[in-house]
């Protein structure tokens, strides 16, 4: 009875740690590929494909976050399994271990096969570019490494000692993180970008509210202040600067023109389709520092 309990405990232990190892390895490989894909997009951009941004900041940040969390857990789980194996708490002949390893091999092999199919498909369609080839190489490298790692685990022979594999993974992870943060920017700079985007969104919403106020007032007139828009029910609360907590500046210039001002921390990215928004397709590009947008309302019978 005691041996049965020990065997069940060992099986449950193996299941937990090997599932954790498999999950974190998969997540680490996917996120590493995502970071490398963004590096390729940055240095080998394609005008035909990249009609907007070469590097997608959201995808890069998500890949960085996944990699930062999953890769240390993978290294720890790998170390823990090796330690338990040496202590006799886990067996290399465990059925759970072999099933999960074969599952990892199957998924990695399927990805590599699908990658080769994609390469042939794009080659036949005349869409073979340097950027696509580099992405294929990345997938082949990651999938091939996983296959080699687990095949050596099954055979019980290590071409490269596990200690040196760990050193390589740590070094590769550090390089990947440095490159990723260089592309994504440090968190403090990202906070500035987010705050500037919030300011821009607030000003755009205010411009809509001012346009609605002008169209529905009798006679048609611009509000005397931003507080008048809130009092008229176009805003439940008046937007404020996310850093200084001060109201945005509004100045009435004439019967149909006005200005909205904010203090931006960075110069805007001049991306087509993103800066022309709001009433009259306003150009919202701006420099760093205090800047005012000159706006104009339209009569309610005017369709822009």
C-alpha positions in Angstrom: 0.0 0.0 0.0 2.8 2.4 0.9 4.6 1.7 -2.5 1.3 2.4 -4.3 0.9 5.7 -2.6 4.5 6.7 -3.4 4.0 5.7 -7.0 0.8 7.7 -7.3 2.5 10.7 -5.7 5.4 10.4 -8.1 3.0 10.2 -11.1 1.1 13.3 -10.0 4.4 15.1 -9.4 5.6 14.1 -12.9 2.4 15.2 -14.4 2.5 18.6 -12.8 6.1 19.4 -13.6 6.1 18.0 -17.1 2.9 19.9 -18.0 4.4 23.0 -16.6 7.6 22.5 -18.5 5.7 21.8 -21.8 3.4 24.8 -21.3 6.2 27.3 -20.5 8.4 25.9 -23.3 5.6 26.4 -25.8 4.9 29.9 -24.5 8.6 30.8 -24.5 9.1 29.6 -28.0 6.0 31.4 -29.3 6.9 34.7 -27.6 10.5 34.4 -28.7 9.3 34.0 -32.3 7.0 37.0 -31.8 9.9 39.2 -30.7 12.2 38.0 -33.6 9.3 38.5 -36.1 9.1 42.2 -35.0 12.8 42.6 -35.3 12.6 41.3 -38.9 9.6 43.6 -39.6 11.7 46.5 -38.3 14.9 45.9 -40.3 13.4 44.3 -43.4 10.1 46.2 -43.9 7.9 45.6 -46.9 6.2 48.6 -48.3 3.5 46.4 -50.0 2.6 44.6 -46.8 3.4 47.2 -44.2 1.1 50.0 -45.4 0.9 51.1 -41.8 3.4 50.3 -39.0 6.5 48.0 -39.6 6.5 47.1 -35.9 3.3 46.4 -34.1 3.9 47.8 -30.6 1.1 45.8 -29.0 2.2 42.5 -30.3 5.8 43.2 -29.3 4.9 44.2 -25.8 2.7 41.1 -25.4 5.6 38.9 -26.7 8.0 40.5 -24.2 5.6 40.1 -21.3 5.0 36.4 -22.2 8.7 35.8 -22.6 9.7 37.6 -19.3 7.3 35.4 -17.3 7.5 32.1 -19.1 11.2 31.6 -19.7 12.3 31.8 -16.1 9.5 29.4 -15.1 10.7 27.0 -17.9 14.3 27.1 -16.7 13.2 26.5 -13.1 10.9 23.6 -14.0 13.7 22.0 -16.0 16.1 22.4 -13.1 13.5 21.0 -10.7 12.8 17.9 -12.9 16.6 17.2 -13.2 17.0 17.6 -9.4 14.0 15.3 -8.7 15.4 12.7 -11.1 18.8 12.6 -9.4 17.1 12.4 -6.0 15.0 9.4 -7.2 11.7 11.3 -6.9 11.1 11.1 -10.7 12.0 8.5 -13.3 13.3 8.9 -16.8 11.1 5.9 -17.7 7.9 7.6 -16.4 4.9 7.1 -18.7 3.8 10.7 -18.1 7.2 12.0 -19.1 7.2 10.0 -22.4 3.6 11.0 -23.3 4.3 14.8 -22.8 7.6 14.6 -24.6 6.0 12.9 -27.6 3.2 15.6 -27.5 5.9 18.3 -27.6 7.6 16.6 -30.5 4.4 16.2 -32.4 3.5 19.9 -32.1 7.0 21.1 -32.9 7.1 18.8 -36.0 3.6 20.0 -37.1 4.8 23.6 -36.9 7.9 22.9 -38.9 5.9 21.0 -41.6 3.4 23.8 -41.8 6.2 26.3 -42.1 7.7 24.4 -45.0 4.3 24.2 -46.7 4.0 28.0 -46.3 7.4 28.5 -47.8 6.6 26.4 -50.9 3.2 28.1 -51.2 4.7 31.6 -51.2 7.4 30.5 -53.6 4.9 29.2 -56.1 2.9 32.4 -55.7 5.9 34.6 -56.4 5.7 36.1 -52.9 9.1 34.9 -51.6 10.9 37.9 -49.9 13.8 38.2 -47.6 11.6 39.0 -44.7 9.4 35.9 -45.2 12.5 33.7 -45.6 13.9 35.1 -42.3 10.7 34.3 -40.5 10.8 30.8 -41.9 14.3 30.4 -40.6 13.2 31.6 -37.2 10.4 29.0 -37.0 12.7 26.3 -38.3 15.3 27.2 -35.6 12.8 27.2 -32.7 11.0 24.1 -33.9 14.2 22.3 -34.7 15.7 23.2 -31.3 12.6 21.8 -29.5 12.8 18.6 -31.6 16.5 18.1 -30.9 16.1 18.8 -27.2 13.3 16.3 -26.7 14.7 13.6 -28.9 17.8 13.7 -26.9 15.7 13.5 -23.7 14.0 10.4 -25.0 17.2 8.7 -26.0 18.8 9.7 -22.7 21.9 11.2 -24.5 22.8 14.8 -24.5 24.8 16.1 -27.5 25.3 19.3 -25.5 25.5 19.1 -21.7 22.4 20.5 -20.0 24.6 23.0 -18.1 25.7 24.5 -21.4 22.2 24.4 -22.8 21.1 26.4 -19.8 23.9 28.9 -20.3 22.9 29.3 -24.0 19.2 29.8 -23.1 20.0 32.4 -20.5 22.3 34.3 -22.9 19.8 34.0 -25.8 17.1 35.2 -23.5 19.1 38.3 -22.4 19.9 39.2 -26.0 16.3 38.8 -27.0 15.1 41.0 -24.1 17.6 43.7 -24.9 16.6 43.8 -28.5 12.9 43.7 -27.7 13.2 46.6 -25.2 15.2 48.6 -27.7 12.4 48.2 -30.2 9.5 48.6 -27.7 11.1 51.4 -25.7 11.6 51.5 -22.0 8.4 51.5 -19.8 8.9 55.2 -18.8 8.9 56.2 -22.4 5.9 54.0 -23.0 4.0 55.8 -20.3 4.7 59.1 -22.1 3.3 57.7 -25.3 0.2 56.4 -23.5 -0.4 59.7 -21.9 0.0 61.6 -25.2 -2.5 59.2 -26.8 -4.9 59.9 -23.9 -4.6 63.6 -24.5 -5.2 63.2 -28.2 -8.3 61.0 -27.6 -9.6 63.6 -25.1 -9.2 66.5 -27.5 -10.8 64.5 -30.3 -13.8 63.7 -28.1 -14.0 67.4 -27.1 -14.1 68.4 -30.7 -17.1 66.1 -31.3 -18.8 67.5 -28.3 -18.2 71.1 -29.4 -19.5 70.3 -32.9 -22.7 68.8 -31.3 -23.1 71.7 -29.0 -22.8 74.1 -32.0 -25.3 72.2 -34.1 -28.0 71.9 -31.4 -27.7 75.4 -29.9 -30.3 78.0 -30.9 -29.0 80.1 -32.4 -25.9 78.2 -33.4 -22.9 79.3 -31.3 -19.7 78.0 -29.9 -19.6 77.3 -26.1 -18.1 80.0 -24.0 -16.0 77.4 -22.2 -15.5 73.6 -21.8 -17.6 73.8 -18.6 -20.6 74.9 -20.8 -20.3 71.6 -22.7 -20.5 69.6 -19.4 -23.4 71.8 -18.2 -25.3 71.1 -21.4 -25.0 67.3 -20.9 -22.5 66.5 -23.7 -20.0 65.3 -21.1 -20.7 63.7 -17.7 -17.3 64.9 -16.6 -14.7 67.2 -18.1 -11.5 65.5 -19.5 -8.3 66.5 -17.8 -4.6 66.0 -18.5 -3.5 62.6 -17.3 -0.3 63.9 -15.8 -1.0 67.5 -14.5 -4.7 66.8 -13.8 -5.5 70.2 -15.3 -8.2 71.0 -17.8 -7.3 71.3 -21.4 -7.2 74.8 -22.8 -10.1 76.0 -25.0 -10.1 79.4 -26.8 -12.9 80.7 -28.9 -11.4 82.5 -31.9 -14.5 83.5 -33.9 -18.1 82.5 -34.5 -17.0 79.2 -36.1 -13.3 78.7 -35.1 -11.7 77.8 -31.9 -8.5 76.1 -30.6 -7.9 73.1 -28.3 -4.5 73.0 -26.6 -2.5 70.4 -24.6 1.0 69.9 -23.5 2.4 66.8 -25.2 5.5 64.9 -24.0 6.5 63.5 -27.4 6.1 64.3 -31.1 3.4 62.4 -32.7 4.0 59.5 -35.2 2.8 60.7 -38.6 0.9 57.6 -39.5 -1.7 57.9 -42.4 -5.2 57.1 -41.3 -4.5 57.8 -37.6 -4.0 61.6 -37.6 -6.9 62.6 -39.8 -9.9 62.2 -37.4 -12.7 64.2 -36.0 -15.0 66.8 -37.6 -13.6 67.9 -40.9 -11.0 65.2 -40.9 -8.7 67.2 -38.7 -4.9 66.6 -38.8 -3.9 65.6 -35.3 -0.2 65.4 -35.7 1.7 67.5 -33.1 5.2 68.4 -31.9 6.4 67.9 -28.3 5.4 70.6 -25.8 2.5 72.9 -25.6 0.5 72.9 -28.9 -2.9 74.2 -30.0 -5.0 72.7 -32.7 -6.9 75.2 -34.8 -10.5 73.9 -35.3 -13.6 74.9 -37.2 -17.2 73.8 -36.7 -19.6 73.2 -39.6 -23.2 74.0 -40.0 -25.6 71.2 -39.4 -26.6 71.0 -43.0 -23.0 70.5 -44.1 -21.8 67.0 -44.6 -18.1 66.4 -44.6 
